[in-house]
Amino acid sequence: MKHTEQYLKTILTKMLRTDVLDSFNRTNPFSRAKKYSRTSHVRIYNRGVKYARIEDVFSQEDIVSGVIDKNGNLLVCFEKSRIKGVGVHPLIFNNTNGNWTFNLWYSETMPQNQHSHVYKSREELLQECHDFFILLREKDRNNTLMRTMICRSWRVRDDLGKLRLPLPLKNVLLMN
């Protein structure tokens, strides 16, 4: 049936209709869909009742997400206001009293109080992003500052402060 002239006529008619409707809709402002910039890989924390300061995010949340910019800086996003844009706060790590747990390095992690840069829009922020990460709180201990980092690219932060793919530790591999 697909090799008949009748089928060819049906296909050509549908192609003509599609092309004509497409040419009519080129000038129609209502036919263009809005394009939104998605920040689904990172949460931008809003200033408000729950989070007055960026430190409140770290004290209240078990999981905090952030971005790695093109220069390799680890940043947490905190919305200043709808008009001013998104401020990014660099992270400060204290590796002196960190520990390895299940092949993940936990260290004290806090954001800097002052933002290092303010992006005018989420689109501008996403253009500068190289990777995304989450910081997970260590649940077994009383210290709420102890966190480990896992990136979207599966890299983790080690005791030297470098981002690398996870490798099994010798004591874990040999079950010592």
C-alpha positions as CSV (number, residue, x, y, z in Angstrom):
1,M,0.0,0.0,0.0
2,K,2.9,2.4,0.7
3,H,4.1,2.0,-2.9
4,T,1.0,3.4,-4.6
5,E,0.4,6.8,-6.1
6,Q,-2.5,7.4,-3.6
7,Y,-0.1,7.1,-0.7
8,L,2.4,9.4,-2.4
9,K,-0.4,12.0,-2.8
10,T,-1.3,11.7,0.9
11,I,2.3,12.2,2.0
12,L,2.9,15.2,-0.3
13,T,-0.3,16.8,0.9
14,K,0.7,16.5,4.5
15,M,4.2,17.9,3.8
16,L,2.6,20.9,1.9
17,R,0.2,21.6,4.9
18,T,3.1,21.4,7.3
19,D,5.3,23.8,5.2
20,V,2.4,26.3,4.7
21,L,1.5,26.3,8.4
22,D,5.2,26.7,9.3
23,S,5.5,29.7,7.0
24,F,2.3,31.3,8.5
25,N,3.6,30.8,12.0
26,R,7.0,32.4,11.5
27,T,5.6,35.8,12.0
28,N,3.1,34.8,14.7
29,P,4.4,35.9,18.1
30,F,2.2,33.5,19.9
31,S,3.5,30.4,18.2
32,R,7.1,30.8,19.6
33,A,7.6,28.9,22.8
34,K,9.4,30.6,25.6
35,K,12.8,29.2,26.4
36,Y,13.6,28.9,30.1
37,S,17.0,28.4,31.6
38,R,16.9,25.3,33.8
39,T,19.0,25.1,36.9
40,S,17.8,21.6,37.8
41,H,21.3,20.4,38.7
42,V,21.8,23.0,41.4
43,R,19.5,24.6,43.9
44,I,19.7,28.4,44.3
45,Y,18.8,29.1,47.9
46,N,16.4,32.0,48.3
47,R,16.8,34.6,51.0
48,G,13.7,34.7,53.1
49,V,12.2,33.5,56.4
50,K,14.0,30.1,56.3
51,Y,17.4,31.3,55.1
52,A,18.3,34.8,56.2
53,R,22.0,34.2,55.7
54,I,24.0,31.6,53.7
55,E,25.2,30.0,57.0
56,D,21.5,29.1,57.7
57,V,21.5,26.8,54.7
58,F,24.5,24.8,56.1
59,S,23.0,24.6,59.6
60,Q,19.5,23.5,58.5
61,E,20.1,21.3,55.4
62,D,21.6,17.8,55.3
63,I,22.3,18.1,51.5
64,V,23.6,21.3,50.0
65,S,24.2,21.7,46.3
66,G,26.5,24.0,44.4
67,V,28.5,24.7,41.2
68,I,32.1,24.5,40.0
69,D,32.9,27.4,37.8
70,K,35.3,27.3,34.8
71,N,38.2,28.4,37.1
72,G,37.6,25.4,39.4
73,N,36.1,27.5,42.3
74,L,33.5,25.7,44.4
75,L,30.5,27.9,44.9
76,V,27.1,27.8,46.6
77,C,24.4,29.9,45.0
78,F,22.2,32.3,47.2
79,E,19.7,34.5,45.5
80,K,20.1,38.1,46.5
81,S,16.7,39.1,45.1
82,R,14.8,38.7,41.8
83,I,16.2,42.1,40.7
84,K,19.8,41.9,41.9
85,G,20.5,38.3,40.7
86,V,22.3,35.3,42.1
87,G,25.3,35.7,44.4
88,V,27.9,32.9,44.6
89,H,29.7,32.2,47.9
90,P,33.1,30.3,47.8
91,L,33.5,27.3,50.1
92,I,36.1,27.1,52.9
93,F,37.4,23.7,53.8
94,N,39.3,22.8,57.0
95,N,41.1,19.5,56.3
96,T,43.0,19.4,59.6
97,N,40.4,17.4,61.4
98,G,38.8,15.5,58.5
99,N,38.3,11.8,58.3
100,W,37.7,9.0,55.7
101,T,34.4,7.2,56.0
102,F,33.4,4.6,53.4
103,N,36.1,5.9,51.0
104,L,34.7,9.5,51.2
105,W,36.7,12.4,52.8
106,Y,34.7,14.4,55.3
107,S,36.0,17.8,56.4
108,E,34.6,20.9,58.0
109,T,32.9,23.0,55.2
110,M,31.5,26.5,55.4
111,P,30.7,29.2,52.8
112,Q,32.3,32.5,52.9
113,N,30.1,35.2,54.4
114,Q,30.5,37.6,51.5
115,H,29.6,36.6,47.9
116,S,32.5,36.6,45.4
117,H,30.4,37.5,42.4
118,V,26.7,38.3,41.6
119,Y,25.3,37.0,38.3
120,K,22.5,39.0,36.8
121,S,20.5,36.0,35.8
122,R,20.4,32.2,36.0
123,E,21.4,32.0,32.3
124,E,24.6,33.9,33.0
125,L,25.3,31.6,36.0
126,L,24.8,28.4,33.9
127,Q,27.1,29.6,31.2
128,E,29.9,29.9,33.7
129,C,29.3,26.4,35.3
130,H,31.7,23.6,34.6
131,D,30.2,21.0,37.0
132,F,27.8,20.6,39.8
133,F,28.2,19.0,43.3
134,I,26.4,18.1,46.4
135,L,27.7,18.3,50.0
136,L,26.5,15.5,52.3
137,R,26.4,15.9,56.0
138,E,28.0,13.3,58.2
139,K,25.1,11.9,60.2
140,D,26.8,9.8,62.9
141,R,28.7,12.7,64.5
142,N,27.6,15.7,66.4
143,N,29.6,18.1,64.2
144,T,27.2,19.5,61.6
145,L,30.0,21.1,59.6
146,M,31.5,17.8,58.5
147,R,30.6,17.2,54.9
148,T,31.8,15.3,51.9
149,M,31.5,16.4,48.2
150,I,30.3,14.3,45.3
151,C,30.2,16.0,41.8
152,R,27.8,15.3,39.0
153,S,30.8,14.0,37.0
154,W,31.3,11.4,39.9
155,R,34.5,13.2,41.1
156,V,34.9,13.4,44.9
157,R,37.0,15.8,47.0
158,D,40.0,14.0,48.7
159,D,42.1,14.9,51.8
160,L,44.5,16.9,49.6
161,G,41.6,19.2,48.4
162,K,41.7,17.8,44.9
163,L,38.7,16.6,42.9
164,R,39.3,13.1,41.5
165,L,37.5,10.0,40.6
166,P,37.0,7.7,43.7
167,L,39.7,5.1,44.1
168,P,39.4,2.3,46.6
169,L,41.6,2.8,49.6
170,K,44.2,0.2,50.5
171,N,42.6,-0.7,53.8
172,V,39.2,-0.9,52.3
173,L,40.4,-3.1,49.4
174,L,42.3,-5.4,51.7
175,M,39.5,-5.3,54.4
176,N,41.9,-4.3,57.2
